[in-house]
Amino acid sequence: MTRVLKSIFVALVFSFLAAPIIVVLGVSLNQPKRLLFPPEGLSLRWYGALFRESDWLGALQNSLIIATCAALLAVSLALPLALHVWKRKGWMARALYSLGVAPFILPPVISALGFMIFWISTGFYGRIEATIISHAIFLVTLPLVTISLGLQSVNEELLEAARSMGADARTTFRTVTFPLVRPYLVSGFAFAFVLSLNEYIISYMVSGFTVETLPIKIFNSLRYGYTPIMAAVAVSFVALAAIVFGLIARFGDLPRLLGAERASR
């Protein structure tokens, strides 16, 4: 009886969490240009419109460019910082680590306000470069945490063996350390990429409507009425996030990334 109750409880929780996604998915399949659920007819026309209509396609391109560049920049900042903290340790290393995770701890609106004031004062407000750098700084915490977890799982005996064979610090990093932390680096990039795609507050505060990303485009479109293409964009975001995180769970060390004490073998 207990097992049956547990199964019913899990099914209810799953239904509660999945219900909004199911509704949005149904709306995105509407044949008419209205938000209806259950849908009237089934059509994929709104998914095609995302790639046919120039305004939506431009917003999609901006989002992909910003997310890709911001994730790469975030990883480029996080890797040397994580290596320094891992090698040096001590209070200064902990302070640097705290500084690296601080942007993600603060409420996004506070970080966005700070970015907006900074870019206005430097004259770069409204430029895509400002959005990329702002996203990278805000999301640097994710690759910093994943790479730090990967470095903590590196077996010191492997490093000692490499040094005893005559390898210098650069060779040891290239042949031993980097291959071991590469999955964590890729995971950090994936986390930053997905969250950058969905980021609205910082994008809006830094660029206004000058650089229109998909979240900003959805908000702008709400002023002129609701269309199923908004639901199609939302479903696409959910599908992309599910694919990315599914690949991490399949090929990465997900328990370790979630804070497990030991890396899985």
DRENPA-3360 file (N, C-alpha, C; in nm, 2 decimals, always signed):
BEGIN
1 = MTRVLKSI = +0.08/-0.12/+0.00/+0.00/+0.00/+0.00/+0.09/+0.13/+0.00 ~ +0.20/+0.12/+0.08/+0.29/+0.23/+0.08/+0.35/+0.26/-0.05 ~ +0.38/+0.15/-0.12/+0.44/+0.17/-0.26/+0.34/+0.23/-0.35 ~ +0.22/+0.20/-0.34/+0.11/+0.25/-0.43/+0.09/+0.40/-0.40 ~ +0.09/+0.44/-0.27/+0.08/+0.58/-0.23/+0.20/+0.66/-0.28 ~ +0.32/+0.60/-0.27/+0.44/+0.67/-0.32/+0.43/+0.69/-0.47 ~ +0.38/+0.59/-0.55/+0.37/+0.60/-0.69/+0.26/+0.71/-0.73 ~ +0.15/+0.71/-0.65/+0.05/+0.81/-0.68/+0.10/+0.95/-0.65;
9 = FVALVFSF = +0.18/+0.97/-0.54/+0.23/+1.10/-0.51/+0.33/+1.14/-0.61 ~ +0.42/+1.06/-0.66/+0.52/+1.09/-0.76/+0.45/+1.13/-0.89 ~ +0.34/+1.06/-0.92/+0.27/+1.09/-1.05/+0.20/+1.22/-1.04 ~ +0.14/+1.25/-0.92/+0.08/+1.39/-0.90/+0.18/+1.50/-0.91 ~ +0.30/+1.48/-0.85/+0.40/+1.58/-0.86/+0.45/+1.60/-1.00 ~ +0.47/+1.49/-1.07/+0.51/+1.50/-1.21/+0.41/+1.57/-1.30 ~ +0.28/+1.54/-1.27/+0.17/+1.60/-1.35/+0.17/+1.75/-1.32 ~ +0.19/+1.79/-1.19/+0.18/+1.93/-1.16/+0.30/+2.00/-1.23;
17 = LAAPIIVV = +0.41/+1.94/-1.23/+0.53/+2.01/-1.29/+0.52/+2.01/-1.44 ~ +0.46/+1.91/-1.50/+0.46/+1.90/-1.65/+0.34/+1.97/-1.71 ~ +0.24/+2.00/-1.63/+0.11/+2.06/-1.68/+0.14/+2.19/-1.76 ~ +0.22/+2.29/-1.71/+0.24/+2.41/-1.78/+0.31/+2.38/-1.92 ~ +0.41/+2.29/-1.92/+0.48/+2.26/-2.05/+0.38/+2.20/-2.15 ~ +0.29/+2.11/-2.10/+0.19/+2.05/-2.18/+0.10/+2.15/-2.24 ~ +0.06/+2.24/-2.16/-0.03/+2.35/-2.21/+0.04/+2.43/-2.32 ~ +0.16/+2.48/-2.29/+0.23/+2.56/-2.38/+0.26/+2.48/-2.51;
25 = LGVSLNQP = +0.29/+2.35/-2.50/+0.31/+2.27/-2.62/+0.18/+2.26/-2.70 ~ +0.07/+2.24/-2.64/-0.06/+2.24/-2.71/-0.09/+2.37/-2.78 ~ -0.06/+2.48/-2.71/-0.08/+2.61/-2.77/+0.00/+2.63/-2.90 ~ +0.13/+2.58/-2.89/+0.22/+2.60/-3.00/+0.18/+2.52/-3.13 ~ +0.09/+2.43/-3.11/+0.05/+2.34/-3.22/-0.09/+2.39/-3.28 ~ -0.14/+2.51/-3.24/-0.26/+2.56/-3.29/-0.25/+2.59/-3.44 ~ -0.36/+2.55/-3.51/-0.37/+2.59/-3.65/-0.40/+2.74/-3.66 ~ -0.50/+2.79/-3.59/-0.53/+2.94/-3.60/-0.43/+3.02/-3.52;
33 = KRLLFPPE = -0.43/+3.15/-3.55/-0.34/+3.24/-3.49/-0.40/+3.29/-3.35 ~ -0.42/+3.20/-3.27/-0.48/+3.23/-3.13/-0.42/+3.14/-3.03 ~ -0.42/+3.18/-2.90/-0.38/+3.10/-2.80/-0.49/+3.02/-2.74 ~ -0.50/+2.89/-2.79/-0.61/+2.80/-2.75/-0.56/+2.67/-2.70 ~ -0.62/+2.63/-2.59/-0.59/+2.49/-2.54/-0.72/+2.43/-2.49 ~ -0.76/+2.31/-2.54/-0.69/+2.23/-2.64/-0.68/+2.30/-2.77 ~ -0.57/+2.27/-2.85/-0.55/+2.33/-2.98/-0.66/+2.30/-3.08 ~ -0.69/+2.40/-3.17/-0.78/+2.38/-3.28/-0.70/+2.34/-3.40;
41 = GLSLRWYG = -0.70/+2.21/-3.43/-0.62/+2.16/-3.53/-0.47/+2.15/-3.49 ~ -0.39/+2.07/-3.56/-0.25/+2.05/-3.53/-0.17/+2.10/-3.64 ~ -0.07/+2.19/-3.61/+0.01/+2.24/-3.72/+0.15/+2.28/-3.66 ~ +0.25/+2.27/-3.74/+0.39/+2.31/-3.70/+0.42/+2.44/-3.76 ~ +0.32/+2.51/-3.81/+0.35/+2.64/-3.89/+0.42/+2.74/-3.80 ~ +0.40/+2.74/-3.67/+0.45/+2.85/-3.58/+0.60/+2.82/-3.56 ~ +0.64/+2.69/-3.56/+0.78/+2.66/-3.55/+0.86/+2.70/-3.67 ~ +0.79/+2.68/-3.79/+0.85/+2.73/-3.91/+0.86/+2.88/-3.92;
49 = ALFRESDW = +0.76/+2.95/-3.86/+0.76/+3.09/-3.86/+0.88/+3.15/-3.79 ~ +0.92/+3.08/-3.69/+1.04/+3.12/-3.61/+1.16/+3.14/-3.70 ~ +1.17/+3.06/-3.80/+1.29/+3.06/-3.89/+1.26/+3.14/-4.02 ~ +1.13/+3.17/-4.05/+1.10/+3.24/-4.17/+1.08/+3.39/-4.15 ~ +1.02/+3.43/-4.04/+0.99/+3.57/-4.02/+1.12/+3.64/-3.98 ~ +1.16/+3.75/-4.05/+1.29/+3.81/-4.03/+1.31/+3.86/-3.89 ~ +1.20/+3.92/-3.83/+1.22/+3.97/-3.69/+1.24/+3.87/-3.59 ~ +1.17/+3.75/-3.60/+1.20/+3.64/-3.51/+1.34/+3.58/-3.54;
57 = LGALQNSL = +1.37/+3.56/-3.66/+1.50/+3.51/-3.70/+1.61/+3.59/-3.65 ~ +1.60/+3.72/-3.66/+1.70/+3.81/-3.61/+1.72/+3.80/-3.46 ~ +1.61/+3.79/-3.39/+1.62/+3.77/-3.24/+1.68/+3.64/-3.21 ~ +1.65/+3.54/-3.29/+1.71/+3.41/-3.26/+1.86/+3.41/-3.29 ~ +1.91/+3.48/-3.39/+2.05/+3.49/-3.42/+2.12/+3.57/-3.31 ~ +2.06/+3.68/-3.27/+2.12/+3.75/-3.16/+2.14/+3.67/-3.03 ~ +2.03/+3.59/-3.00/+2.04/+3.51/-2.88/+2.15/+3.40/-2.89 ~ +2.16/+3.34/-3.01/+2.26/+3.24/-3.02/+2.40/+3.30/-3.02;
65 = IIATCAAL = +2.42/+3.41/-3.08/+2.55/+3.48/-3.08/+2.59/+3.52/-2.94 ~ +2.50/+3.58/-2.87/+2.53/+3.63/-2.73/+2.55/+3.51/-2.64 ~ +2.47/+3.40/-2.65/+2.48/+3.29/-2.56/+2.62/+3.22/-2.59 ~ +2.65/+3.20/-2.71/+2.78/+3.13/-2.75/+2.90/+3.21/-2.70 ~ +2.90/+3.33/-2.74/+3.02/+3.42/-2.70/+3.03/+3.43/-2.55 ~ +2.91/+3.46/-2.48/+2.91/+3.48/-2.34/+2.96/+3.35/-2.27 ~ +2.91/+3.23/-2.31/+2.95/+3.11/-2.25/+3.10/+3.08/-2.27 ~ +3.16/+3.11/-2.39/+3.30/+3.10/-2.41/+3.38/+3.19/-2.33;
73 = LAVSLALP = +3.33/+3.31/-2.31/+3.41/+3.41/-2.23/+3.40/+3.37/-2.08 ~ +3.28/+3.33/-2.04/+3.27/+3.28/-1.90/+3.36/+3.17/-1.87 ~ +3.38/+3.07/-1.96/+3.47/+2.96/-1.94/+3.61/+3.01/-1.94 ~ +3.64/+3.10/-2.03/+3.78/+3.16/-2.04/+3.82/+3.23/-1.91 ~ +3.72/+3.29/-1.84/+3.75/+3.36/-1.72/+3.75/+3.26/-1.60 ~ +3.67/+3.16/-1.61/+3.66/+3.07/-1.49/+3.77/+2.97/-1.48 ~ +3.83/+2.93/-1.60/+3.94/+2.83/-1.60/+4.06/+2.88/-1.52 ~ +4.12/+2.99/-1.56/+4.24/+3.04/-1.48/+4.21/+3.07/-1.34;
81 = LALHVWKR = +4.09/+3.12/-1.31/+4.05/+3.15/-1.17/+4.04/+3.02/-1.09 ~ +3.98/+2.92/-1.15/+3.96/+2.79/-1.08/+4.10/+2.73/-1.06 ~ +4.19/+2.74/-1.16/+4.32/+2.68/-1.14/+4.40/+2.75/-1.03 ~ +4.39/+2.88/-1.03/+4.46/+2.96/-0.92/+4.41/+2.92/-0.79 ~ +4.28/+2.91/-0.77/+4.22/+2.87/-0.64/+4.27/+2.73/-0.60 ~ +4.27/+2.64/-0.70/+4.30/+2.50/-0.67/+4.45/+2.49/-0.63 ~ +4.54/+2.57/-0.70/+4.68/+2.55/-0.67/+4.72/+2.63/-0.54 ~ +4.67/+2.75/-0.53/+4.72/+2.84/-0.42/+4.66/+2.81/-0.29;
89 = KGWMARAL = +4.53/+2.79/-0.29/+4.45/+2.78/-0.16/+4.47/+2.90/-0.07 ~ +4.44/+2.90/+0.05/+4.46/+3.01/+0.14/+4.35/+3.11/+0.13 ~ +4.35/+3.21/+0.21/+4.24/+3.31/+0.23/+4.23/+3.39/+0.10 ~ +4.33/+3.42/+0.03/+4.32/+3.50/-0.09/+4.25/+3.42/-0.20 ~ +4.29/+3.30/-0.21/+4.22/+3.21/-0.31/+4.07/+3.20/-0.28 ~ +4.04/+3.18/-0.15/+3.90/+3.18/-0.12/+3.82/+3.31/-0.15 ~ +3.89/+3.42/-0.13/+3.83/+3.55/-0.16/+3.81/+3.56/-0.31 ~ +3.90/+3.52/-0.39/+3.89/+3.52/-0.53/+3.77/+3.43/-0.58;
97 = YSLGVAPF = +3.76/+3.32/-0.51/+3.65/+3.23/-0.55/+3.51/+3.29/-0.51 ~ +3.51/+3.35/-0.39/+3.39/+3.42/-0.35/+3.35/+3.53/-0.45 ~ +3.45/+3.60/-0.50/+3.43/+3.71/-0.59/+3.37/+3.65/-0.72 ~ +3.42/+3.53/-0.76/+3.37/+3.47/-0.88/+3.23/+3.42/-0.87 ~ +3.18/+3.38/-0.76/+3.05/+3.33/-0.74/+2.95/+3.44/-0.70 ~ +3.00/+3.56/-0.67/+2.92/+3.67/-0.62/+2.81/+3.71/-0.72 ~ +2.85/+3.73/-0.85/+2.75/+3.78/-0.95/+2.62/+3.69/-0.95 ~ +2.64/+3.56/-0.94/+2.52/+3.47/-0.94/+2.44/+3.47/-0.81;
105 = ILPPVISA = +2.51/+3.51/-0.70/+2.44/+3.51/-0.58/+2.35/+3.63/-0.56 ~ +2.39/+3.74/-0.62/+2.31/+3.87/-0.61/+2.19/+3.85/-0.70 ~ +2.08/+3.92/-0.66/+1.96/+3.92/-0.74/+1.99/+3.98/-0.88 ~ +1.94/+3.91/-0.99/+1.97/+3.96/-1.12/+1.95/+4.11/-1.15 ~ +1.84/+4.16/-1.09/+1.81/+4.30/-1.11/+1.92/+4.39/-1.06 ~ +1.98/+4.36/-0.95/+2.09/+4.44/-0.89/+2.21/+4.43/-0.99 ~ +2.25/+4.31/-1.03/+2.36/+4.30/-1.13/+2.33/+4.38/-1.25 ~ +2.20/+4.36/-1.30/+2.16/+4.43/-1.43/+2.17/+4.58/-1.41;
113 = LGFMIFWI = +2.13/+4.64/-1.30/+2.14/+4.78/-1.27/+2.28/+4.83/-1.27 ~ +2.37/+4.75/-1.21/+2.51/+4.78/-1.21/+2.57/+4.78/-1.35 ~ +2.54/+4.68/-1.43/+2.59/+4.67/-1.57/+2.53/+4.79/-1.65 ~ +2.41/+4.83/-1.63/+2.35/+4.94/-1.71/+2.42/+5.07/-1.68 ~ +2.44/+5.10/-1.55/+2.51/+5.22/-1.51/+2.66/+5.22/-1.57 ~ +2.72/+5.11/-1.56/+2.86/+5.10/-1.61/+2.87/+5.13/-1.76 ~ +2.78/+5.06/-1.84/+2.79/+5.07/-1.98/+2.74/+5.21/-2.03 ~ +2.65/+5.27/-1.96/+2.61/+5.41/-1.99/+2.72/+5.50/-1.97;
121 = STGFYGRI = +2.79/+5.48/-1.86/+2.91/+5.57/-1.83/+3.02/+5.56/-1.93 ~ +3.04/+5.44/-1.99/+3.15/+5.41/-2.08/+3.11/+5.43/-2.23 ~ +2.98/+5.46/-2.25/+2.93/+5.48/-2.39/+2.91/+5.36/-2.47 ~ +2.90/+5.24/-2.41/+2.88/+5.12/-2.48/+2.74/+5.06/-2.46 ~ +2.65/+5.14/-2.40/+2.52/+5.09/-2.37/+2.44/+5.07/-2.51 ~ +2.37/+4.96/-2.51/+2.30/+4.92/-2.63/+2.37/+4.85/-2.74 ~ +2.50/+4.81/-2.71/+2.58/+4.73/-2.80/+2.58/+4.59/-2.77 ~ +2.59/+4.50/-2.87/+2.59/+4.36/-2.84/+2.71/+4.31/-2.76;
129 = EATIISHA = +2.82/+4.38/-2.78/+2.94/+4.35/-2.70/+2.92/+4.37/-2.55 ~ +2.84/+4.47/-2.51/+2.81/+4.50/-2.37/+2.72/+4.38/-2.32 ~ +2.63/+4.34/-2.40/+2.54/+4.23/-2.35/+2.62/+4.10/-2.33 ~ +2.71/+4.07/-2.43/+2.79/+3.95/-2.42/+2.88/+3.95/-2.29 ~ +2.95/+4.06/-2.27/+3.04/+4.07/-2.15/+2.95/+4.07/-2.02 ~ +2.84/+4.13/-2.02/+2.75/+4.13/-1.90/+2.70/+3.99/-1.87 ~ +2.66/+3.92/-1.97/+2.62/+3.78/-1.95/+2.73/+3.69/-1.90 ~ +2.85/+3.71/-1.96/+2.96/+3.63/-1.92/+3.00/+3.65/-1.77;
137 = IFLVTLPL = +3.00/+3.78/-1.73/+3.03/+3.81/-1.59/+2.93/+3.75/-1.50 ~ +2.80/+3.77/-1.54/+2.69/+3.72/-1.45/+2.69/+3.57/-1.44 ~ +2.73/+3.50/-1.55/+2.72/+3.35/-1.55/+2.85/+3.28/-1.53 ~ +2.96/+3.36/-1.50/+3.09/+3.29/-1.48/+3.09/+3.20/-1.36 ~ +3.00/+3.22/-1.27/+2.99/+3.13/-1.15/+2.97/+2.98/-1.19 ~ +2.89/+2.96/-1.30/+2.85/+2.82/-1.34/+2.98/+2.74/-1.38 ~ +3.05/+2.79/-1.48/+3.18/+2.71/-1.51/+3.28/+2.72/-1.40 ~ +3.28/+2.82/-1.32/+3.38/+2.82/-1.21/+3.35/+2.71/-1.11;
145 = VTISLGLQ = +3.22/+2.69/-1.08/+3.19/+2.58/-0.99/+3.21/+2.44/-1.05 ~ +3.17/+2.42/-1.17/+3.19/+2.29/-1.24/+3.34/+2.26/-1.25 ~ +3.42/+2.36/-1.30/+3.56/+2.33/-1.32/+3.63/+2.31/-1.18 ~ +3.59/+2.38/-1.08/+3.65/+2.36/-0.95/+3.62/+2.22/-0.90 ~ +3.50/+2.18/-0.92/+3.46/+2.04/-0.88/+3.55/+1.94/-0.96 ~ +3.57/+1.96/-1.08/+3.66/+1.87/-1.16/+3.80/+1.87/-1.11 ~ +3.86/+1.99/-1.08/+3.99/+2.00/-1.02/+4.01/+1.93/-0.89 ~ +3.90/+1.94/-0.81/+3.91/+1.87/-0.68/+3.91/+1.72/-0.69;
153 = SVNEELLE = +3.86/+1.67/-0.81/+3.85/+1.52/-0.83/+3.98/+1.47/-0.89 ~ +4.07/+1.56/-0.93/+4.20/+1.51/-0.99/+4.28/+1.44/-0.89 ~ +4.33/+1.32/-0.92/+4.42/+1.25/-0.83/+4.56/+1.31/-0.83 ~ +4.60/+1.35/-0.71/+4.73/+1.41/-0.70/+4.84/+1.32/-0.74 ~ +4.82/+1.19/-0.72/+4.92/+1.09/-0.76/+4.96/+1.09/-0.91 ~ +4.85/+1.12/-0.99/+4.88/+1.13/-1.13/+4.97/+1.25/-1.17 ~ +4.94/+1.36/-1.10/+5.03/+1.48/-1.12/+5.17/+1.46/-1.07 ~ +5.18/+1.39/-0.96/+5.32/+1.36/-0.90/+5.39/+1.27/-1.00;
161 = AARSMGAD = +5.32/+1.17/-1.06/+5.38/+1.08/-1.15/+5.43/+1.15/-1.28 ~ +5.35/+1.25/-1.32/+5.39/+1.33/-1.44/+5.51/+1.41/-1.41 ~ +5.52/+1.47/-1.29/+5.64/+1.55/-1.26/+5.76/+1.46/-1.24 ~ +5.74/+1.34/-1.18/+5.85/+1.25/-1.17/+5.91/+1.20/-1.30 ~ +5.83/+1.21/-1.41/+5.87/+1.17/-1.54/+5.94/+1.28/-1.61 ~ +5.95/+1.40/-1.55/+6.02/+1.51/-1.61/+5.93/+1.61/-1.67 ~ +5.80/+1.60/-1.66/+5.70/+1.70/-1.72/+5.70/+1.82/-1.64 ~ +5.71/+1.94/-1.71/+5.70/+2.07/-1.65/+5.55/+2.10/-1.62;
169 = ARTTFRTV = +5.53/+2.22/-1.56/+5.39/+2.25/-1.52/+5.30/+2.26/-1.64 ~ +5.35/+2.32/-1.75/+5.26/+2.33/-1.87/+5.23/+2.20/-1.93 ~ +5.33/+2.11/-1.94/+5.31/+1.98/-2.00/+5.21/+1.89/-1.91 ~ +5.23/+1.91/-1.78/+5.14/+1.84/-1.69/+5.00/+1.88/-1.70 ~ +4.98/+2.01/-1.72/+4.84/+2.06/-1.74/+4.78/+2.01/-1.87 ~ +4.86/+2.02/-1.98/+4.81/+1.98/-2.11/+4.78/+1.83/-2.12 ~ +4.86/+1.75/-2.06/+4.85/+1.60/-2.07/+4.77/+1.53/-1.96 ~ +4.76/+1.59/-1.85/+4.70/+1.53/-1.73/+4.58/+1.61/-1.68;
177 = TFPLVRPY = +4.60/+1.73/-1.64/+4.50/+1.81/-1.57/+4.38/+1.84/-1.67 ~ +4.42/+1.90/-1.79/+4.31/+1.94/-1.88/+4.22/+1.83/-1.93 ~ +4.28/+1.71/-1.97/+4.19/+1.61/-2.01/+4.09/+1.56/-1.90 ~ +4.14/+1.57/-1.78/+4.05/+1.52/-1.66/+3.94/+1.62/-1.64 ~ +3.96/+1.75/-1.65/+3.86/+1.85/-1.62/+3.78/+1.89/-1.75 ~ +3.82/+1.84/-1.86/+3.75/+1.88/-1.98/+3.60/+1.86/-1.98 ~ +3.55/+1.74/-1.93/+3.40/+1.73/-1.92/+3.34/+1.83/-1.83 ~ +3.40/+1.87/-1.72/+3.35/+1.98/-1.63/+3.35/+2.11/-1.70;
185 = LVSGFAFA = +3.45/+2.14/-1.79/+3.46/+2.26/-1.86/+3.34/+2.27/-1.96 ~ +3.32/+2.15/-2.03/+3.21/+2.15/-2.13/+3.07/+2.17/-2.06 ~ +3.06/+2.11/-1.94/+2.93/+2.12/-1.87/+2.91/+2.26/-1.82 ~ +3.02/+2.33/-1.78/+3.01/+2.47/-1.74/+2.97/+2.56/-1.86 ~ +3.02/+2.53/-1.98/+2.98/+2.60/-2.10/+2.84/+2.58/-2.13 ~ +2.79/+2.45/-2.12/+2.65/+2.42/-2.15/+2.56/+2.49/-2.06 ~ +2.59/+2.49/-1.93/+2.50/+2.56/-1.83/+2.49/+2.71/-1.86 ~ +2.61/+2.77/-1.89/+2.61/+2.92/-1.92/+2.54/+2.95/-2.05;
193 = FVLSLNEY = +2.55/+2.86/-2.15/+2.49/+2.88/-2.28/+2.33/+2.88/-2.26 ~ +2.28/+2.78/-2.19/+2.14/+2.77/-2.18/+2.08/+2.88/-2.10 ~ +2.14/+2.92/-1.99/+2.09/+3.03/-1.91/+2.10/+3.16/-1.98 ~ +2.21/+3.18/-2.06/+2.22/+3.30/-2.14/+2.11/+3.32/-2.24 ~ +2.07/+3.21/-2.30/+1.96/+3.21/-2.40/+1.83/+3.26/-2.33 ~ +1.81/+3.22/-2.21/+1.69/+3.26/-2.14/+1.69/+3.39/-2.06 ~ +1.81/+3.45/-2.05/+1.83/+3.57/-1.97/+1.75/+3.69/-2.03 ~ +1.67/+3.75/-1.95/+1.59/+3.87/-1.99/+1.63/+3.99/-1.93;
201 = IISYMVSG = +1.64/+3.99/-1.79/+1.66/+4.12/-1.72/+1.79/+4.19/-1.76 ~ +1.90/+4.11/-1.76/+2.03/+4.18/-1.79/+2.03/+4.22/-1.94 ~ +1.98/+4.14/-2.03/+1.97/+4.18/-2.17/+1.89/+4.31/-2.19 ~ +1.78/+4.32/-2.12/+1.70/+4.44/-2.13/+1.76/+4.56/-2.07 ~ +1.82/+4.54/-1.95/+1.88/+4.66/-1.88/+2.01/+4.71/-1.95 ~ +2.08/+4.62/-2.02/+2.21/+4.65/-2.08/+2.19/+4.71/-2.22 ~ +2.09/+4.65/-2.30/+2.08/+4.69/-2.44/+1.94/+4.75/-2.47 ~ +1.85/+4.75/-2.38/+1.71/+4.80/-2.40/+1.65/+4.72/-2.52;
209 = FTVETLPI = +1.60/+4.79/-2.62/+1.54/+4.72/-2.74/+1.64/+4.73/-2.86 ~ +1.76/+4.78/-2.83/+1.86/+4.79/-2.94/+1.90/+4.66/-2.99 ~ +1.94/+4.57/-2.90/+1.98/+4.43/-2.93/+1.87/+4.34/-2.89 ~ +1.79/+4.30/-2.98/+1.67/+4.22/-2.94/+1.70/+4.07/-2.94 ~ +1.69/+4.01/-2.82/+1.70/+3.87/-2.81/+1.57/+3.81/-2.81 ~ +1.56/+3.67/-2.81/+1.43/+3.61/-2.81/+1.34/+3.64/-2.69 ~ +1.40/+3.64/-2.56/+1.31/+3.68/-2.45/+1.26/+3.82/-2.46 ~ +1.35/+3.92/-2.51/+1.30/+4.05/-2.53/+1.20/+4.06/-2.64;
217 = KIFNSLRY = +1.22/+3.98/-2.75/+1.12/+3.98/-2.86/+0.99/+3.93/-2.81 ~ +0.98/+3.83/-2.73/+0.86/+3.78/-2.67/+0.79/+3.89/-2.60 ~ +0.86/+3.96/-2.51/+0.80/+4.07/-2.43/+0.75/+4.18/-2.52 ~ +0.82/+4.22/-2.62/+0.78/+4.32/-2.72/+0.65/+4.28/-2.79 ~ +0.65/+4.15/-2.83/+0.53/+4.10/-2.91/+0.40/+4.10/-2.82 ~ +0.42/+4.09/-2.69/+0.30/+4.08/-2.61/+0.22/+4.21/-2.61 ~ +0.28/+4.32/-2.65/+0.21/+4.45/-2.66/+0.12/+4.45/-2.78 ~ +0.14/+4.36/-2.88/+0.05/+4.36/-3.00/-0.04/+4.24/-3.01;
225 = GYTPIMAA = -0.04/+4.16/-2.90/-0.13/+4.04/-2.90/-0.05/+3.92/-2.88 ~ -0.13/+3.81/-2.85/-0.07/+3.68/-2.82/-0.08/+3.59/-2.95 ~ +0.03/+3.54/-2.99/+0.04/+3.44/-3.10/+0.10/+3.31/-3.06 ~ +0.07/+3.20/-3.12/+0.13/+3.07/-3.09/+0.28/+3.07/-3.11 ~ +0.34/+3.16/-3.19/+0.48/+3.15/-3.21/+0.56/+3.18/-3.07 ~ +0.50/+3.25/-2.98/+0.56/+3.27/-2.85/+0.57/+3.13/-2.78 ~ +0.46/+3.06/-2.79/+0.46/+2.92/-2.73/+0.56/+2.83/-2.80 ~ +0.58/+2.85/-2.93/+0.68/+2.77/-3.00/+0.82/+2.80/-2.96;
233 = VAVSFVAL = +0.85/+2.93/-2.93/+0.98/+2.97/-2.88/+1.00/+2.91/-2.74 ~ +0.90/+2.91/-2.65/+0.91/+2.86/-2.52/+0.94/+2.71/-2.52 ~ +0.87/+2.64/-2.61/+0.89/+2.49/-2.62/+1.03/+2.46/-2.67 ~ +1.07/+2.54/-2.77/+1.21/+2.52/-2.82/+1.31/+2.54/-2.71 ~ +1.29/+2.64/-2.63/+1.38/+2.66/-2.52/+1.39/+2.54/-2.42 ~ +1.27/+2.49/-2.39/+1.26/+2.38/-2.30/+1.33/+2.25/-2.36 ~ +1.30/+2.23/-2.49/+1.36/+2.12/-2.56/+1.51/+2.13/-2.57 ~ +1.56/+2.25/-2.59/+1.71/+2.27/-2.60/+1.77/+2.24/-2.46;
241 = AAIVFGLI = +1.71/+2.30/-2.36/+1.76/+2.27/-2.22/+1.76/+2.13/-2.19 ~ +1.65/+2.06/-2.22/+1.64/+1.91/-2.19/+1.75/+1.83/-2.27 ~ +1.78/+1.87/-2.39/+1.88/+1.80/-2.47/+2.02/+1.82/-2.41 ~ +2.05/+1.95/-2.38/+2.18/+1.98/-2.32/+2.20/+1.91/-2.19 ~ +2.11/+1.93/-2.10/+2.12/+1.87/-1.96/+2.11/+1.72/-1.97 ~ +2.04/+1.66/-2.07/+2.03/+1.52/-2.09/+2.17/+1.46/-2.13 ~ +2.24/+1.54/-2.22/+2.37/+1.50/-2.26/+2.47/+1.50/-2.15 ~ +2.46/+1.60/-2.07/+2.55/+1.61/-1.95/+2.52/+1.50/-1.86;
249 = ARFGDLPR = +2.40/+1.46/-1.83/+2.36/+1.35/-1.75/+2.41/+1.22/-1.81 ~ +2.41/+1.21/-1.94/+2.45/+1.08/-2.00/+2.60/+1.07/-2.01 ~ +2.67/+1.17/-2.05/+2.81/+1.16/-2.07/+2.90/+1.23/-1.97 ~ +2.84/+1.31/-1.88/+2.91/+1.38/-1.78/+2.90/+1.31/-1.65 ~ +2.96/+1.37/-1.54/+2.95/+1.32/-1.41/+2.85/+1.40/-1.33 ~ +2.72/+1.38/-1.36/+2.62/+1.46/-1.30/+2.61/+1.45/-1.15 ~ +2.63/+1.34/-1.08/+2.63/+1.34/-0.94/+2.74/+1.43/-0.88 ~ +2.85/+1.43/-0.94/+2.96/+1.52/-0.89/+2.93/+1.67/-0.91;
257 = LLGAERAS = +2.87/+1.69/-1.03/+2.83/+1.83/-1.06/+2.72/+1.88/-0.96 ~ +2.64/+1.79/-0.91/+2.53/+1.83/-0.82/+2.58/+1.83/-0.67 ~ +2.71/+1.80/-0.65/+2.77/+1.82/-0.52/+2.80/+1.69/-0.45 ~ +2.80/+1.57/-0.52/+2.84/+1.45/-0.46/+2.98/+1.46/-0.41 ~ +3.01/+1.38/-0.30/+3.14/+1.39/-0.24/+3.25/+1.33/-0.33 ~ +3.22/+1.23/-0.41/+3.32/+1.16/-0.49/+3.27/+1.16/-0.63 ~ +3.36/+1.17/-0.73/+3.32/+1.15/-0.87/+3.29/+1.01/-0.89 ~ +3.19/+0.99/-0.98/+3.16/+0.85/-1.02/+3.27/+0.79/-1.10;
265 = R = +3.28/+0.66/-1.10/+3.38/+0.59/-1.17/+3.33/+0.54/-1.30;
% end
